[in-house]
Amino acid sequence: DPEISEDVFDIMMEQRVRNQENTETQAAEEGIQRHPQNKIPSSLTRRYDVLIVPRSNVSKLHMRAISSPQIGGLVSFRGIVTQVTDVRPMMTVATYLNDEDGKEYFQEITGKTFSPIVQMPVTYPGVGSGKMDLQMQIRGSKFVKYQEARVQENPDEVPHGSTPRTMTIQLRGSLARVIKAGDAVTISGIFMPAPLTGKRAMMRSSLLTTTYLHATHILQSKMSYQDMALDDSQRDAVEQLTAQGDTYSRLAGSIAPEIYGHEDVKKALLLTMVGGTTRALNDGMKLRGDIHACLMGDPGIAKSQLLRYVAYVSPRAVYTTGKGSSGVGLTAAVVKDPTTMEMCLEGGALVMADKGICCIDEFDKMEETDRTAIHEVMEQQTVSIAKAGITTTLNTRTTVLAAANPAYGRYDIKRSPAENINLPAALLSRFDLLWLMLDRPSPEADLSLAQHVLAVHREGRAPQRDTGFNPVSSELLRAYIAAAKQYSPYVPSSLSEYVATIYAELRQEELQSSVPHTYTTARTLLSILRLAQALARLRFA
C-alpha cells in the first residue's frame, strides 16, 4: 500500500531479498549448493498469524476431562483467570551474521528456550571447510508478544471434596493483553506437553512432563458493563420493559425472586449494581461513584443468598467470606514468577473485582488487622503496596457488598445500634447503605414465608404472585443495567440548596440524640448524591 510508510523492518527485508537474489545468482554460476540456514524463512516475512477457531457448536470440555488423549488436539473449556504475567518479547527467528562474507543465517525457534549458534560447521562442497563464527543480530531477529496466564476451572465443575484445578495458558501475538485476572473466559487451543529443559533434560530425571495450552481463540463469557454491546433484540427488550412503567420495582423484584420479601433490600442491591457516576477533577482528585452496602441482620434471613445472586448477575464479581480471607488475599500478594523467577504482584479478591462487585460474606468474622486493608479500597479505590522492593498502587475500583451478623449473634433491641453492630466508625462511614434485617415473629408473615418456601421446593422456581408479576430474566437485568450505566446524571443547581438543608438536618438530629444510630459525616452527603444518580440512571435520565 503506497499510503503506508515503510518501517525499519521493510527496509531490512528489501536488503535481505536483494542479497538473497545475488547469492542465488552467484551459487548458480559457480555450481555450488547454498547452506539451508542461509535462506530467509517464511515465518520472518509473514506479517500475519494463522489461528484455528473451533466451530460454535463444538462441545466444551471440563478442565478435568482434558488428559493425555487430547494431547496435540484442539480443545475448548471454560474457566476463570487467576493470574496473568507481564507481556514480554519472545524470539521466534534468530538472525546471525558471518563477518567474513557478510551473509545472514537464520534459526527458527519453536519453544521458550533455544541454544544460540556460535559456530557453524561447513560441510557442503564448494563452500569451504572448518567453522564459521556467527554473531547474533538482535535487530534483525523477529520477536512476538508472549504472555502466560493461569486459568482455574469453574466452581460449578469442581466435584465434591476436590480442589479446583488450574492450567497454564500461553498467549502469543494478538492474544496477549486480551484477558486479565478475574475474567470468566472460554479458551480454545492446542493441548501440548512442555518439554524438559536445562539440567532435567540432560539427566532425564523424570518420566513425567507438565502440560500447557497454546491458546488460539479466547471468548469472554461475561462481558463487563463497559464492554457490553447490546444487540437489537436486547435493545427492544429494554425498551419494552421501560414502556411498561414501574421499572424500579420490577427490576428489584427480579433480584433473587425465590427469596421471599426484602423488597427494600433488593432495591438497595439494584442501586448498588447500577452505581453512581465517578468524577475525576482537574487537580487529580476522584469522587467515587460506586455504592457500598452492608447487610447486617439476624441469621437465616437469606443474606448470603442475596450476595450469591448479585455475584451471579454481575459480569465481574468475586465472592469471598470473611473468615476465609486474609488481608493479603483481599489486596495483593508478592509471589515469584515461574517464568522469569522474579518477584511480582498477584492481585487479590478486591483487585480481581476491579470495575465490578466484591461480595464479602461473614464480614463480622474477619480479623481486625485484615479488615483494615479494606479502608483504603472503599474510599480511595486503590491499594498501596510496599513489599519486597515493590512499591506501587493498584486500582480497585470495586463495589463492596458485605453481609454480617450482629455482635451477639442476634440483634438485641435492648442494646444500642452501636453495640449491636460492633464495627468501627471509620468503616461504617464508608458504607453508603447499612441495612438492619431483623427476624421478628409474625403469624401472617411467617405463614406467607412458609408457603413461599414450600412452593419453591415443590416447583423448583419462584411461585406466581397474585399481582401477576413476572420476574425479569438475569440476562435482561444485566442488559438493562448496562444500558443504564451509559448515562451520567448530574445534580442541578436548583436541588443543591435542598440537599444541603437535608444534610444539615441529619447532623442536627445526630447531635440532639442521646444514642446516635449511625455516624453522619460528609461521606453521607456524597452517599445521597450517589443514590440519586443511581435512581436517575434507572430512569435513563
N, C-alpha and C positions, 0 to 999 in steps of 0.2 A: 504494500500500500504506500503510494508516494507521500501521503499526508502524515504518516508516522515517521518520526525522525529515527535515525539509526543510533543504536547504543554501542557500548564498547564490545558487547558480545557479537553484534552483527559485523563490526569491522574485523574482529579477530577471526570470525568464521570465513569471511571473504579471503583473508590472507591464507587461512588453512586450506581452503578449497583450491586456491591458486597454487600453493606449494604442493598439494596432492597431485594436481594435474601435471606439474613439472616433474615430480618424482615418478609418476606413472610413465610419462613420455621417456624419461631417462632410462627407466628399467626396461621398457620395451626395446629401446635402441641397443642397449648393452646386453639384452637377453638374460637378465638376472631376475630372481624372484624376490618380491618385496617381503619385508617382515610383516607377519599378520597383525602385530600390535601397532604397526605404523599407519594403519587405515583408520579413518575417522569413524567411530561407532555411531550407529543410528540414534542411540539414546542421547548423544551430545547435541545433535542437530534438531531433535524433536522439541517442539515448543508446546506440546500438549501432553496430557496424561489420559490413558485409557483405563476407565474404572468400570467394573462389572456391577450392574444394578440388578438385583433379583426381581422377579415378577411380583406384582402386587398380590397375587393370590397364593404365593408360597407361604406355607405354614411356618410360624415362628416356633423355634425350639426353646425349651427351657435350658438355662445355663448348665444345669446338672446333666442334661441329656447329651451335651456335646462332649464326646470322648474320642477314643482312638479311631473308630470307623469314619469319623468326619475329617480326619487329618488330610489336608490337601484339597478339601472341598469347600464349597460356598455355603455358609450357614448364616442364619439370621436369628437374633434373640433380642429380648428386651432387658433393660437394666437401668440402674441409677449410677451416675458418675460420682465417684467419691474422691478422686484425686486426679489432678491434671498437672503435668510438668511444664516447664518453660519450653518455648519453641526454640530449637537450636538448628544450625545448619548441618546437614548430613551429606557427605560426599558420595556421589553416585558414579562419577567418571573422574579418575585421576589422570592428569596430563604430566608427562615427563619430557624433558628436553635434553638431547645429546649435544653437548657443547662442541664436539669435533665437527660434525657435519650439519648441525642446526636442524635436525629432523625431530619431529614430535612423536612420542609413543603414548598410547592410551591404555588404561586399565579400567575395565568396568567392575564396579563394586555392587554386590547384591545384599550384603549383610551389614551389621552395625560395626564390625571390625574388619580390618584388612592388613596385609603386610605390604608396606611400600617397596617398590622395586628400586634398589640402589644400583645394582649392576645387572646387566642382561647379557647372557652368553650369546655369541653369534655362531650359529651352526649352519646357516644357509650358504650354499656356494655362491661365490661372486661377491658376497658382502664383506667377507673378511673373517678373521679368526680372533679369538680372545674374548674380551668382555668390554661392554660399553658402560661408561659411567654416566648415570642419568641423574638429573636434577628435577625435583618436583616443582611444577609451576602452579602455584595456588590460584593465581588469577585466571589461568587457562582451564582450570578444572570446573566441574559442574557440581553445584550444591542444590539441595532441595530442603524445604522446611520439614522438620521432624519433631514429633511430639508424642509422648506416651501418656496414657490415661489408665486408670483403674476403674472398672465397672463392676458393680455389685448387683447380684440378682434381686429381683423384686421381692418385697416381703411376702406377698401372697403366694409365691412359688417355693418358699422355703418349707420343707417338711417339718412336722412337729418334732421338737427336740434337737433340731440341727441348727448350725450357724450358717449365715449367708456366705456363699462362695463369691470369689472375685476372679476377674480375668484381666490380663494385661492387653491393652489395645495399642497398636502402633498406627499413628496418623501421619501421613506424608502429603506434601504438596498442598493442594487446595483444601484438604480436610483438616489441616491444622487450624487452631483457633476457632473451630466451629462449636465445640462443646466446652462447658465449664462445670465445675463441681456443683452438684445438686440437680443437674438436668436429668430428666427421665427421657431416655432415648431408645430407639430401635436401631441396632447396629448390624450391618451385613458385612461380611468379609471372608477371607480365606483363613481357615484354622491351620496353623503351622506349628511345628516344633522348633524350639530355639536351639541352635547348635551350640555345643560346648566350645568355649574359647579359653585361651590362656593356659594355666597350669592344669586345669581339669581336662582339657582336650589332650594335652601331652601325656598325662598319667592315665587317662581312661578310667578315672576313679569311680564312675558310676554308670550304671546302665539306664538310669532314669534321666529324663530330659524335661525341661519346663516347656510350656506351650504359650502361644500368644495368638492374637487375631490381627491379621493385616487388613485393616478396615478399607472398604471400597465404597460404602454408602452409609450415611447417617441421617436418620429422620427423628425430629423432635416429637416425642409422644405427647408432651404437654407444652404448648407454646405459652410464653409469658404474655401478660396482658398487653405489653408494649409491642410485642412482635406479632400478636394475633391479628390476622387479616380476615374479616368476616366475608363470607361468600353471599351470594344473592339470597339463598334460602334462609340463611341466618338473619340477614337484614330484614327480610319480610316477616320472620317470626318475631323479631324485636319490635317492629312497627305495629304488628297486630297486638302484641302484649301491651304496648303503650296506649293504643287506641281503646282498649278495654277499660282503662282507668283503674285507680287504686293500685298502682303498680307497687308501691312501697309495701303494702300489707301482703300482696300476693307473693312477692319475692321473699319476704320474711317468712311467710307461712310455708314456703317451699324448702326452707333450710331444715333438714332432718325431719321430714313430715311424720316419721314413725315415732318421734318423741312427742308426748302429749304436753300441751300448754307451752309456757315460757314464751309467749308472743313478744313481750318487750325485750327479752334477752335475744331472741332471734333477730329482731330489728336492729339491736345493737351490733350483733355479729355481721349483719348485712352492711351496716355503715363501716364496720372495721374492714371488711373486704373491699369496699369501694374506696375509702380513704379520702383525704383532702388533697390540696394542691401544694406541692413542695415549691418553695420560692427561694431563689438564690439572689442575694442582694449584690450591689456593685462592689461593696467592700469585702466580699468573700463570705459573709455570714449567710447561713442557710436556715430557713424556717421549715421544719419538717411537716410533711402532710400526712404521714402515717398515723393511724389512730390505734393506740394501745388500749387493751381492755383486760380486765381481771374479773373472773367469775369466782366469787367467794360464797360458799354455801355448805349446807349440810351434806352428809354422804347420801348417795343413792338418788340423786336428782338429775342424773344424766349429764353432768358437766363434761366428763371425758368423752361421751358420745358426741356432744356438740363440737368439741375440739376435733375429734376424728373426722367429722363431716366437713368441717371447714378445711382441714388439711387435704381431704379428698377432692373438694371442688376447686381449690386454688391451684393454678398451674404450677406454681413454685412454692412448695411448703415443706417444712421439716417438723416432724412430731417427735418430741422427746419428753422425758419425765425428769422431775427434779432430783430424785434420789439417784437415778442412773446417769446423771450429767455432772461433770466437773467443770471448773472454770476454764480449763484448757480445752475441754471438749466442746464448750459453747463458743469460745473465741477462736483461738488458733494454737497449734502445737508446732514445735520445731522438730522435724524429722530429717533423716538422712535420705537424700535422693538416691535410689538404687542405680540410676543410670550414670550420674556424674559423681556419686559418693560425696556430694556437698550437702551442707546443712540448708534446708529450705523450710518454708512455712506450709503447713497443711491446715486449711480452714476448718473451723468447727461448724456447729449447727447454725449459729447466727450468720456466719459468713456464707454458708451454702444457701441460706434463705434470703440472700440479697435480692431486693425488689420483690419480695414475696412475704410469706407469713411464717413465723416460727411459733408453734404451739407447744407450750411448756405445761405439762400436767404435774400435779402434786407440787405446786410451786412452793408451798409452805414447808416441804420436807427438805428443801435444799440447804446445804451448809451456808452459813453466813459469808464465809470467805468466797464461795463460788457465786453467791448471789450478787456480790459487789461488782462482778465483771459485767453485769447487765446494765449498770447505771449509765456508763458512757454510751452503750449501744442505744438505749432508749431515747436519749436526748440529742447527743451529737451525731448518732448513727455512724460511728466509726469505732474501730478497735485499734488502740495504740499498742504496738509490740516492741519490746526491747529485750530480746533474748538471744543468747549465743552469738552475739555480734551482729544481730539483725535488728535494725531499728526502722520501723515502717509503720504505716497506718493503712488498715484495711477498711473497705467500705462495708457497712452492714445496714443498708437502707431497707430494714425489715420491720414488719409489724409484729409486735409481741402480743400474743394472746395466751394468757395464763389462767390456770384453774387451781384453786387452793381450798383447803378446809380451814375452818376457824381454829383458834388456838386450843380449844378444849374438845376438839372432835366435832361437837355440835354447837350451834350458835346459842349462847346463854344470854337471854334477854335481860337478866338481872345485872349483867356487866355492861360496861360502856362499849361502843363500837371499837374504840382504840384497843381495848383489852382483848376483844374477840378477834380482831383482825391480826394483831401481833406482827405487823410488818413495819419497817422503819419509814419515817415520814419522807425521807429523801426518795424512797422507791415509790411510795403511794402517790406522791405528787406528779410522778412521771406517767401514771396511767390516766388516760383521758376518761375512761369509763370504769367504774367499780361497781359491780352488781352483787347484792346480797340475795342469795337464793335460799330461802328458808323452807323447811318441810314442816308445815303445820297441819295437824289432823283436821279434816273437814268431811263430814259424811257425803255431801254431794260431790265434792272434788275427788275424794278417794274412790267413789263408785264410778265416776266417769273415767278416772285414770285406769282402774282395773279393767273396765270394759274395753278401753282403747288397747291396753297391753294384750289382752286375750285375743282381740281381733287381729292384731299384728302377728301373734303366734299362729293363729288359725289360718289366715290368708297369706301370710308372708309379705305383706305390703301394708302401707298406711290405709286405714279404713276410710270409706267415703263419708264426708261430713254432711250434715243436714242442710247446710247452706249451699251445697253444690260446688264447693271449692275443689278445684283440681290442681294439685301441686305442679309447679313448673319443673321440667327435667333439668338435671345438673348441667347438660350441655347448653341449654338455652340460658340458664342462670349465668354460666360462665361467659357466654356471648354478650348478654346484657351488661354485665359488669365491665367487659372490655370496651363496649360502646360508650358506657358512662365515663370511663376513665379518659376518654379523649377530650372532655370538656374541662376548662379551667375557670371556674367561677371566682368572683371577687366580691368583696364587701363594698356595697355602695356607700357614698358619704352620708346618705340620709339615715342609714342604720347605725352609724358609728356612735352617735350620742346615746341611742337606746342600749346598745351592747355595753357601753362603758357604764351606764347607770345600773344595769343588772349586775355587773361585776362588783361595783361599789356596794350594792345592797347585800351581795353574798358575803363580802368581807365584814360588813356591819353585823350580820346575823351570826357569823362565827365569833366575833368579838363579844357579843352580848350573851352568847350561850355559855352556860357553865360547863357543859360536857360537849365540846365540838365533835361532830361526827366525821369530819374529814379535814383536810388541810387545803385551804383556798389560797392559791398563790397566783402569780402572773401566768403560770402554766395553765391554770384553769381558764383564763381568758382565751388563750390560744386553743384550748380544747373546744371551747364553744364555737370558735371560728371554724375549726376543722370539721366538727359535726355539721355545722350549717353548710359548709362546702360539699360534704358528702351527700346531704339531702338534696342540694341543688343539682349535683351530678346525676342523682337518680331521676330527677325531673328533666334531664337533658338541658339544663339551663346554664 
